[in-house]
C-alpha cells in the first residue's frame, strides 16, 4: 500500500514538474534573449539615417560627433536599427594611421608662366607640347613677350604621373626671396578648364634668432593632372628649386576634426586637455591667439589619468606677423595611439602661448560603417553604452566576395542630424538598472525555488505515509 501511495505521489510530482518546466524554460529563454538582444533603448544617442542606392548594403561615414558620443573608444557600442527596433548586421572599417613622416613625397616637373608687364594681372596664355599620355614636355607663352618685359607670374606643375588624391604640396624656392609668398591654386585635367582649389602660403623668415620656414601647403585631397600656382603678393613669383607632392594612399579615409575644447594650466608653460572620450588621435591644432608668438613645445599623451605620460612629438609652434600678414604653424602630428589626455610643455623663452590654456582641436581618421538593411525602413544609428559588447562582423562575412570595386558601388547612408558632440570631458555615466531583465531573472529564480520546494514537500509526504 505504501508503495502504491509513493508511486502516486511521484506521479503527482512528475505531472506538476512537467507543467512547470515549460514555463521555467520559457522564462530562461526570455531572460537569455533579453540579455543578448540589443534594443534601441539600451543606447543614449540616436540619429535617423537617410539611404540612397539599391542596397541591400549601405555605407555610412561616421562623423566625429558619433565617436564623441560613444562610451567605448573602440566603437563597440555602435548599432543600426530598423523601424521595428531590430538590430542590423554591420561591419566597421577603419584606416590605419597615416603620418606625413611615413609618406613618400613625389617630385614633379614645373614650368614657368610668364606675362608681359602690361598684362601682369591677366591669366597667362600658354601653348604646350605633350606626350601621348599627357606628360608635359614644353610650356611657352602663347604670344610674344619682348625681352625685359616678362614677369614670372607663377608655375605650372605636371602631376599627371600621380594617380591618387593630392594631399600636400611642398615647395623650395630661391633664398633671395625670403618672406611671405601667397598664391592661388587651381587644378585641371585638360589645361583648358581650371577649378579653384583655394590659396596657398609659404614663408621663410628670421625671428628671434630662429629661421622659420613654412614650405608645406595643404591640398583638398582630390586628383588632378595639372596644378597652376599664380602669385598674388608680390605679383612676381620666386624661382623654384624643388616641387614635391604627397598623395593619399588608396582606401584611406579623410581626417575628421573636432570642435575646440578648453584646457587648464597645470603650471606656467604646461597645459593639459581632457578629451570627451579616448580616441586614436592623428593630429592636434592649437589656437595661437597672440601675434608674434614663438613656442618650442613638447607634446605628451596618455589613455587615462592613472597612466604615465608618454612623449608624442616635439616641434615649433608659432604665429608670426610681417607687413600685416601672418604665417602660422599651429599643428602637431600624433601616431594614432588611443589617448584621452594631452599635455603640452612650452619653452617660454620664445614668448610662450599666454597665461591661459589655448583652445585645442583634434583630428581622427574617419570611420566607415557598412550595414545590411533588413526589415522596414527608416533606419537609425544608435550609440552610447558602456557595457555592451561589439556585434560587428568582419567585412568579408557581411559582404561575401567583397572587393574595393564592390565596396565603392554600395548604396550610401547619411545622418539626417549629427549628434551634438560634447565640448568638454564627459563624466562617467552610471548605468541604469535594466528593470525588464531584472524582473525576468527574478521570476526565473522564484520558479526554481518553488520547484525545489514542491519536490521537497512531495518527498516529505511520501516518507510520512
C-alpha positions in Angstrom: 0.0 0.0 0.0 2.8 2.4 0.9 4.5 1.6 -2.3 1.3 2.5 -4.3 1.0 5.8 -2.5 4.7 6.6 -3.1 4.2 5.9 -6.8 1.1 8.1 -6.8 2.9 10.9 -5.1 5.8 10.6 -7.5 3.4 10.7 -10.4 1.9 13.9 -9.0 5.3 15.5 -8.7 6.2 14.5 -12.2 3.0 15.9 -13.6 3.5 19.2 -11.7 7.1 19.4 -12.7 6.1 18.7 -16.3 3.6 21.6 -16.2 6.1 23.9 -14.6 9.2 23.0 -16.7 8.0 24.7 -19.9 7.2 27.8 -18.0 10.6 27.9 -16.4 12.2 27.1 -19.8 10.4 30.0 -21.4 11.4 32.3 -18.7 15.1 31.2 -19.0 15.0 31.7 -22.8 13.4 35.1 -22.4 16.0 36.1 -19.9 18.8 34.9 -22.1 17.4 36.6 -25.2 16.7 39.8 -23.4 20.3 39.8 -22.3 21.7 39.0 -25.8 19.4 41.1 -27.9 20.2 44.8 -28.4 17.4 47.2 -28.1 17.3 50.9 -29.1 16.6 52.0 -25.5 19.9 50.5 -24.5 21.8 53.4 -26.1 21.9 57.0 -25.1 22.1 58.7 -28.5 20.1 58.1 -31.7 20.2 59.7 -35.2 17.9 58.9 -38.2 19.6 57.7 -41.4 18.8 58.5 -45.0 19.8 55.9 -47.5 20.3 56.1 -51.3 21.1 53.4 -53.8 19.7 50.0 -54.4 21.1 48.2 -51.3 20.8 45.9 -49.5 24.2 47.1 -48.2 24.8 50.7 -47.3 28.0 52.6 -46.4 28.0 55.3 -43.7 30.9 57.5 -42.8 30.6 58.1 -39.1 31.0 61.8 -38.1 33.4 62.6 -35.3 30.3 63.6 -33.3 29.2 60.0 -33.2 32.6 58.9 -31.8 32.5 61.6 -29.1 29.1 60.3 -28.0 30.3 56.7 -27.8 31.0 55.2 -24.4 33.7 52.9 -25.7 36.7 54.2 -27.8 36.6 51.0 -29.8 33.1 51.8 -31.0 31.8 48.6 -29.6 28.6 50.4 -28.7 27.5 51.4 -32.2 24.4 49.8 -33.7 21.9 50.3 -36.6 18.2 49.6 -36.1 15.3 49.4 -38.5 11.8 50.9 -37.9 10.8 47.9 -35.8 13.8 48.2 -33.5 15.7 45.2 -34.9 19.4 45.5 -34.9 21.0 45.2 -38.4 24.1 43.2 -39.2 27.1 45.6 -39.7 30.8 45.9 -40.1 33.2 48.7 -39.3 36.2 49.6 -41.4 39.0 51.9 -40.1 42.0 53.1 -42.0 45.4 52.7 -40.3 47.0 56.0 -39.0 48.7 58.0 -41.7 51.8 60.0 -40.7 53.2 62.6 -43.1 56.7 61.4 -42.0 55.8 57.9 -43.4 54.6 59.3 -46.7 57.0 59.4 -49.7 57.0 62.8 -51.4 57.0 62.6 -55.2 59.0 65.1 -57.2 57.2 66.6 -60.2 58.1 68.8 -63.1 57.4 72.6 -63.0 57.2 75.1 -65.9 57.3 78.9 -65.7 54.2 81.0 -66.5 55.1 84.4 -67.9 53.1 87.6 -68.6 54.1 90.9 -70.0 54.5 93.8 -67.6 51.4 95.5 -69.1 49.2 92.4 -68.5 50.6 91.2 -65.2 47.2 90.8 -63.7 45.8 88.7 -66.6 45.7 84.9 -66.7 48.8 83.6 -68.5 48.1 82.2 -72.0 50.3 79.3 -72.9 51.0 76.8 -75.7 52.2 73.4 -74.6 53.8 70.3 -76.1 52.7 67.0 -74.5 53.4 63.3 -74.9 50.6 61.0 -75.9 50.0 60.1 -72.2 49.7 63.8 -71.3 53.1 64.4 -69.8 54.3 68.0 -70.4 57.4 68.5 -72.5 57.4 72.2 -73.0 55.4 75.2 -72.0 55.7 78.6 -73.7 53.8 81.9 -73.7 51.1 82.0 -76.3 52.2 85.4 -77.6 55.5 87.1 -78.0 56.8 88.9 -75.0 59.6 91.5 -75.5 62.8 90.9 -73.7 62.9 92.7 -70.3 59.1 92.9 -70.1 58.3 89.4 -69.0 57.1 88.9 -65.4 57.2 85.4 -63.8 53.5 85.1 -62.7 53.6 81.6 -61.4 54.3 77.9 -62.2 52.5 75.1 -63.9 53.0 71.7 -62.2 52.7 68.4 -64.1 51.1 65.9 -61.6 49.9 63.5 -64.3 52.2 60.7 -63.0 50.4 60.7 -59.6 47.2 58.6 -59.9 45.9 59.4 -56.4 44.3 62.3 -54.5 46.7 65.1 -53.7 47.1 66.0 -50.1 50.1 68.3 -49.7 52.4 70.5 -51.8 56.0 71.0 -50.7 57.9 73.9 -52.3 61.5 75.1 -52.1 62.5 78.5 -53.6 65.5 80.7 -54.1 66.8 82.3 -50.9 66.8 85.9 -52.3 63.0 85.9 -52.0 62.7 85.4 -48.2 59.5 86.5 -46.5 55.9 85.5 -47.3 54.7 84.0 -50.6 51.0 84.0 -51.4 49.5 82.3 -54.4 46.3 80.9 -55.8 46.0 77.1 -56.5 44.0 75.8 -59.5 43.6 72.3 -60.9 42.9 70.9 -64.3 42.8 67.7 -66.3 43.0 69.3 -69.8 44.8 72.6 -69.3 41.6 74.3 -70.6 39.2 74.2 -67.7 40.5 75.2 -64.3 39.0 74.6 -60.9 40.0 76.7 -57.9 41.4 74.8 -55.0 41.9 77.9 -52.7 45.1 79.7 -51.7 48.5 78.7 -50.5 51.1 80.4 -48.4 54.7 79.6 -47.8 57.2 81.7 -45.9 60.9 81.9 -44.9 62.0 84.4 -42.3 64.2 85.0 -39.3 62.5 85.6 -35.9 64.2 85.7 -32.5 67.4 84.3 -34.0 65.4 81.4 -35.4 65.0 80.5 -39.1 61.3 79.8 -39.6 60.2 78.0 -42.7 56.7 77.1 -43.9 57.1 75.1 -47.1 54.1 72.8 -46.9 50.7 73.7 -48.3 47.6 71.5 -47.7 45.6 70.5 -50.7 41.9 69.4 -50.7 42.6 65.7 -51.3 41.4 65.5 -54.9 43.0 64.2 -58.0 44.2 66.4 -60.9 46.7 66.0 -63.8 47.9 69.6 -63.6 48.2 72.4 -60.9 48.6 76.1 -61.6 50.1 78.4 -59.0 49.7 82.1 -59.6 51.4 84.5 -57.2 49.3 87.3 -55.6 51.7 89.0 -53.2 54.0 90.0 -54.7 52.8 89.6 -58.3 56.0 88.1 -59.5 56.8 84.5 -58.4 60.2 83.3 -57.0 62.4 80.8 -58.7 61.5 77.3 -57.6 64.3 74.9 -56.7 62.1 71.8 -56.0 58.4 70.8 -56.1 57.1 67.7 -54.3 53.6 66.3 -53.7 52.2 63.9 -51.1 49.2 61.9 -52.1 46.6 59.9 -50.2 47.1 56.1 -50.1 44.3 54.1 -51.8 41.4 53.4 -49.5 42.4 55.9 -46.8 39.5 57.8 -45.3 39.9 61.6 -44.6 40.6 63.2 -41.2 37.7 64.4 -39.2 38.3 67.5 -36.9 36.6 68.2 -33.6 35.3 71.4 -32.2 37.7 73.3 -30.0 37.9 72.2 -26.3 39.3 74.2 -23.4 42.2 73.1 -21.3 43.8 74.0 -17.9 47.1 75.4 -16.8 49.0 72.8 -14.7 51.8 75.2 -14.1 53.3 78.1 -16.1 54.1 76.8 -19.6 52.4 73.5 -19.1 48.8 73.0 -20.4 46.6 69.9 -20.1 43.4 69.0 -22.1 40.9 66.2 -21.3 39.1 64.7 -24.3 35.4 63.6 -24.0 36.4 60.0 -24.8 39.7 58.2 -25.6 40.3 58.3 -29.3 43.1 57.3 -31.8 44.3 60.9 -32.5 46.4 61.7 -35.6 46.7 65.5 -35.4 46.0 68.3 -33.0 45.7 72.1 -33.5 46.4 74.9 -31.0 44.6 78.2 -31.2 47.5 80.7 -31.0 45.7 83.9 -30.3 48.5 86.4 -29.8 50.5 87.5 -32.8 54.3 87.1 -32.8 54.2 84.0 -30.6 57.0 81.5 -30.9 56.8 78.4 -28.7 59.2 75.4 -28.9 56.9 72.7 -27.4 56.8 69.0 -26.4 53.5 67.1 -26.6 52.6 64.2 -24.3 49.6 61.9 -24.2 48.1 59.1 -22.0 45.0 57.0 -22.1 43.6 58.0 -18.7 44.6 59.9 -15.6 46.2 56.8 -14.0 48.6 56.0 -16.9 52.1 57.5 -17.2 52.6 60.3 -19.7 54.2 59.3 -23.0 56.1 61.7 -25.2 54.4 62.0 -28.6 56.2 64.7 -30.6 58.1 68.0 -30.2 58.3 70.9 -32.6 58.0 74.7 -33.0 54.6 76.4 -32.8 54.3 80.0 -34.0 52.2 82.8 -35.3 54.4 85.5 -36.8 53.3 88.7 -38.4 55.1 90.7 -41.1 53.6 93.6 -43.1 50.2 92.8 -41.8 50.4 89.1 -42.9 50.6 86.0 -40.6 52.5 82.8 -41.0 51.1 80.1 -38.7 52.3 76.7 -37.6 49.8 75.5 -35.1 49.5 71.7 -35.7 51.4 68.7 -34.4 51.2 65.1 -35.6 50.2 62.1 -33.4 50.8 58.4 -34.2 47.2 57.3 -33.9 47.5 55.8 -30.4 44.4 56.0 -28.2 44.7 58.9 -25.8 42.2 60.8 -23.6 44.6 63.4 -22.1 47.1 65.6 -23.8 49.8 67.7 -22.2 51.9 70.4 -23.9 55.1 71.7 -22.3 56.2 75.1 -23.8 59.6 76.7 -23.6 58.7 80.3 -22.5 61.9 81.8 -23.8 60.1 82.4 -27.2 57.2 84.2 -25.5 55.0 81.2 -24.8 51.3 80.8 -25.5 49.9 83.0 -22.8 48.9 82.6 -19.2 45.6 80.8 -20.1 45.4 77.4 -21.8 44.7 77.8 -25.5 41.8 76.0 -27.1 42.7 72.7 -28.8 41.1 70.8 -31.7 42.0 67.3 -32.6 41.5 65.0 -35.6 40.9 61.3 -36.0 40.7 59.2 -39.1 37.1 58.9 -40.3 35.4 55.5 -39.7 33.2 53.8 -42.1 30.2 51.6 -41.1 28.6 49.2 -43.6 25.3 47.6 -42.7 22.9 45.1 -44.3 19.4 46.7 -44.4 16.7 44.2 -43.3 13.1 44.9 -42.4 11.2 48.1 -42.6 13.0 51.4 -43.0 13.7 54.1 -41.9 17.0 53.1 -40.3 18.6 54.8 -37.3 22.0 54.9 -35.8 22.4 54.3 -32.0 25.5 54.9 -29.9 26.3 55.2 -26.2 26.5 52.1 -24.0 29.5 51.5 -21.7 28.8 47.7 -21.1 27.6 46.3 -24.4 29.9 44.0 -26.4 30.7 44.5 -30.1 28.3 43.0 -32.6 30.4 43.9 -35.7 31.0 41.2 -38.3 34.1 41.0 -40.5 33.5 42.9 -43.7 34.2 39.7 -45.7 31.5 37.9 -43.7 28.9 40.7 -44.1 29.6 41.0 -47.9 30.7 37.7 -49.4 33.3 38.3 -52.2 33.8 41.9 -51.2 36.3 43.9 -53.3 37.3 47.6 -53.4 35.1 48.0 -56.5 32.2 46.3 -54.9 32.5 48.4 -51.8 32.6 51.6 -53.8 29.4 50.6 -55.6 27.4 50.1 -52.5 24.5 52.3 -51.6 25.2 55.1 -49.2 23.7 56.3 -45.9 23.9 59.7 -44.3 22.8 61.1 -41.0 19.8 63.4 -41.1 21.1 65.0 -38.0 24.5 64.7 -36.4 24.6 64.1 -32.6 25.9 67.2 -30.9 29.5 66.5 -29.8 30.3 67.5 -26.2 33.0 70.1 -25.9 34.2 69.0 -22.5 35.1 65.7 -21.0 32.0 63.6 -20.4 31.5 62.5 -16.9 31.2 58.7 -16.4 27.6 57.7 -16.8 26.2 55.4 -14.1 24.5 52.6 -15.9 20.8 52.5 -15.1 19.4 49.1 -13.9 17.5 47.2 -16.6 14.2 46.5 -14.8 12.9 44.2 -17.5 15.8 41.9 -17.4 16.0 42.0 -13.5 12.3 41.1 -13.4 12.7 38.1 -15.8 15.6 36.8 -13.8 13.7 37.3 -10.5 10.7 35.3 -11.9 13.1 32.6 -13.0 14.7 32.3 -9.6 11.4 32.2 -7.9 10.2 29.5 -10.2 13.3 27.4 -9.5 12.8 27.9 -5.7 9.1 26.9 -6.0 10.0 23.8 -8.0 12.6 22.8 -5.3 10.0 23.4 -2.5 7.4 21.3 -4.3 9.9 18.5 -4.7 10.9 18.7 -1.1 7.2 18.7 0.0 6.4 15.7 -2.1 9.4 13.8 -0.8 8.4 14.5 2.8 4.8 13.4 2.1 5.9 10.1 0.7 8.1 9.4 3.7 5.4 10.2 6.3 2.9 7.9 4.5 
